[in-house]
Amino acid sequence: LKDINLTLNHGQILALIGPSGAGKTTLVSTIMGMLRPRTGQVSVLGQAVPNRPLLAKIGFMAQTDALYESLTGAENLTFFAKMQGVPHAQITKQMAYAANVVNLQPALKQPVKDYSGGMKRRLSLAIALISQPQLLILDEPTVGIDPELRQQIWYELHRLADQGVAIILTTHVMADAEEADTLLMIRNGTAIAQGTPAQLKADYQTDSIEAVFLAAGRQQDAH
């Protein structure tokens, strides 16, 4: 990564856009404190990272599912809720909330090994939500889910943002980009465009985010 500068306020949704290998996951890992930047600084919720106690305030959904397949969905949610410091008295309530967001209640008693790929993604998202984080980081959250559930998830993300939660998501799905408040386009580890969807389309005189990315990429190549 180089020349990446961004600020995200409470209640904003930021989409990191770029092809595989562009640096999206590396940037997310750096924000989480899982990787140390060689130069520059990262501050999350007013604190420098890496910062282990800070992780309790961050909900994270990885690009690959890290689930206990021999356990049920409910057992996975309970385990990760305890790991994230959710008080015991609130676990049942928080589990019901998180499972409802991703429409997974009917399958909570099934072992995860019997889940489809899409169900596992939904469970991973529920785990990210169960602690009611102040910052939610989602790595390709809509991969492998149907359009109806994608719409439901975006409804909930906007609701969370309205409550002050800051949300960062990585995606290569341009429809997701249109839902975000602000976009950061990354190519070859470098930011090539940044702004609101409407602002970027106006700046590049086009009517699609995909066309913006292609035009910004051509500008990068020209330099």
C-alpha positions in Angstrom: 0.0 0.0 0.0 1.1 3.6 -0.7 -0.4 7.0 -0.5 -3.6 5.8 1.2 -5.3 8.6 3.2 -8.8 8.3 4.6 -11.0 9.5 7.4 -14.3 7.8 8.3 -16.8 9.4 10.7 -19.4 7.8 12.9 -22.4 6.9 10.9 -20.6 6.7 7.5 -20.3 3.7 5.2 -17.1 3.5 3.2 -16.7 1.0 0.4 -13.2 -0.1 -0.7 -13.4 -1.0 -4.3 -10.8 -2.8 -6.4 -10.0 -6.1 -8.1 -8.5 -9.1 -6.3 -5.0 -8.4 -5.2 -5.5 -4.6 -5.3 -4.8 -4.2 -1.6 -8.3 -4.0 -0.1 -7.7 -6.8 2.4 -4.3 -5.5 3.3 -5.8 -2.1 4.1 -8.5 -3.7 6.2 -5.9 -5.8 8.1 -3.9 -2.7 8.8 -6.9 -0.8 10.1 -7.6 -3.8 12.4 -4.1 -3.8 13.7 -3.3 -7.2 12.2 -0.6 -5.7 10.1 1.7 -2.8 11.0 2.2 -0.1 8.5 5.9 0.5 7.6 5.2 4.2 7.3 2.3 6.4 8.4 -0.2 6.0 11.2 -3.6 4.4 11.7 -6.0 5.6 14.4 -9.3 3.9 15.1 -11.9 5.4 17.5 -9.3 7.9 18.6 -6.7 5.3 19.5 -3.6 4.1 17.7 -3.4 0.5 16.4 -2.4 -2.2 17.0 -4.5 -2.1 20.2 -5.9 -5.4 21.5 -8.5 -3.9 23.8 -9.9 -1.8 20.9 -10.8 -5.0 19.1 -13.8 -5.4 21.5 -15.4 -2.4 19.8 -14.8 -3.7 16.2 -16.9 -6.2 14.4 -15.1 -8.1 11.7 -16.3 -10.4 8.9 -13.4 -12.0 7.0 -13.4 -12.9 3.4 -13.2 -16.6 4.3 -15.5 -18.1 6.9 -13.8 -19.1 10.2 -16.5 -21.2 11.8 -16.6 -24.3 14.0 -18.4 -26.7 11.6 -19.1 -29.4 14.3 -21.1 -26.8 16.4 -24.5 -25.5 15.6 -25.1 -21.9 14.4 -26.3 -20.9 17.9 -23.2 -22.5 19.5 -21.0 -20.6 17.2 -22.8 -17.3 18.0 -22.6 -18.0 21.7 -18.9 -18.8 21.5 -17.9 -15.7 19.6 -20.2 -13.5 21.7 -18.2 -14.6 24.8 -15.0 -14.1 23.0 -16.0 -10.5 22.1 -17.0 -9.8 25.7 -20.8 -9.7 25.4 -22.3 -10.0 28.9 -23.8 -13.4 29.6 -27.2 -11.9 30.3 -27.3 -10.3 26.9 -26.1 -13.1 24.7 -29.6 -14.6 24.0 -31.0 -11.2 23.0 -28.0 -10.3 20.9 -28.0 -13.7 19.2 -31.7 -13.3 18.2 -31.0 -9.8 16.9 -28.0 -10.9 14.8 -29.6 -14.0 13.5 -32.7 -12.0 12.5 -30.6 -9.5 10.5 -29.2 -12.3 8.3 -32.4 -14.4 8.3 -30.8 -17.4 9.9 -33.1 -18.1 12.8 -34.6 -21.4 11.4 -31.1 -22.9 11.0 -29.5 -22.0 14.3 -29.9 -25.5 15.7 -28.3 -27.1 12.7 -24.6 -28.0 12.7 -22.7 -25.6 10.6 -21.2 -28.5 8.5 -24.7 -28.8 7.0 -24.9 -25.1 6.0 -24.6 -24.0 2.4 -21.9 -21.5 1.5 -24.4 -18.6 1.6 -25.6 -19.6 5.0 -22.0 -19.7 6.3 -21.5 -16.1 5.0 -24.7 -15.1 6.8 -23.5 -16.7 10.0 -20.1 -14.9 9.7 -22.0 -11.6 9.4 -24.1 -12.3 12.4 -21.0 -13.0 14.4 -19.6 -9.6 13.4 -22.8 -7.9 14.6 -23.3 -9.8 17.8 -21.3 -7.4 20.0 -23.0 -4.3 18.7 -19.6 -2.8 17.5 -18.8 0.9 17.0 -16.9 0.0 13.9 -18.0 -2.8 11.5 -15.5 -4.1 9.0 -16.8 -6.4 6.3 -14.6 -8.2 3.7 -16.7 -9.0 0.6 -19.9 -9.3 2.7 -22.3 -9.9 -0.2 -20.4 -12.7 -2.0 -22.5 -15.9 -2.4 -25.8 -14.5 -1.2 -29.0 -14.0 -3.1 -30.3 -10.6 -4.1 -33.2 -10.5 -1.6 -30.8 -11.1 1.3 -28.3 -8.6 -0.1 -31.1 -6.0 0.0 -32.0 -7.0 3.5 -28.3 -6.7 4.7 -28.0 -3.3 3.1 -31.1 -2.1 4.8 -29.6 -3.2 8.1 -26.2 -1.6 7.4 -27.9 1.7 6.7 -29.9 1.4 9.9 -26.7 0.7 11.8 -25.1 3.7 10.2 -28.1 5.9 11.2 -27.3 4.8 14.8 -23.8 6.0 14.5 -21.9 2.8 13.6 -19.0 3.4 11.2 -18.9 0.7 8.5 -16.0 -0.3 6.1 -16.6 -2.9 3.5 -14.5 -4.2 0.7 -16.2 -5.2 -2.6 -15.8 -5.7 -6.3 -19.7 -5.6 -6.7 -20.5 -2.2 -8.2 -24.1 -2.3 -6.9 -22.7 -2.4 -3.4 -20.6 0.7 -4.2 -23.7 2.6 -5.0 -25.1 2.0 -1.5 -22.0 3.5 0.3 -21.7 7.1 1.4 -18.1 7.3 0.2 -15.8 5.2 -2.0 -12.1 4.6 -2.0 -10.9 2.9 -5.2 -7.7 0.9 -4.9 -5.6 -0.5 -7.7 -2.1 -1.9 -7.4 -2.0 -0.9 -3.8 -2.7 2.8 -4.5 -5.8 5.0 -4.1 -6.8 6.0 -7.6 -10.2 7.8 -6.8 -12.0 8.8 -3.7 -15.4 10.5 -3.0 -19.1 10.0 -2.9 -20.7 7.9 -5.8 -22.4 11.0 -7.2 -19.3 13.1 -6.9 -17.1 10.6 -8.7 -19.6 10.0 -11.5 -19.7 13.8 -12.0 -15.9 14.2 -11.9 -15.4 11.5 -14.5 -18.5 12.5 -16.5 -20.0 9.0 -16.5 -23.2 7.3 -15.1 -21.6 4.2 -13.6 -19.1 3.5 -10.8 -17.5 0.8 -13.0 -16.8 3.4 -15.7 -15.2 5.6 -13.0 -12.9 2.8 -11.9 -11.8 2.0 -15.4 -11.2 5.7 -16.2 -9.2 6.2 -13.0 -7.2 3.1 -13.8 -6.3 4.5 -17.2 -5.2 7.7 -15.6 -3.0 5.7 -13.2 -1.4 3.8 -16.2 -0.8 7.1 -18.0 1.3 8.4 -15.1 
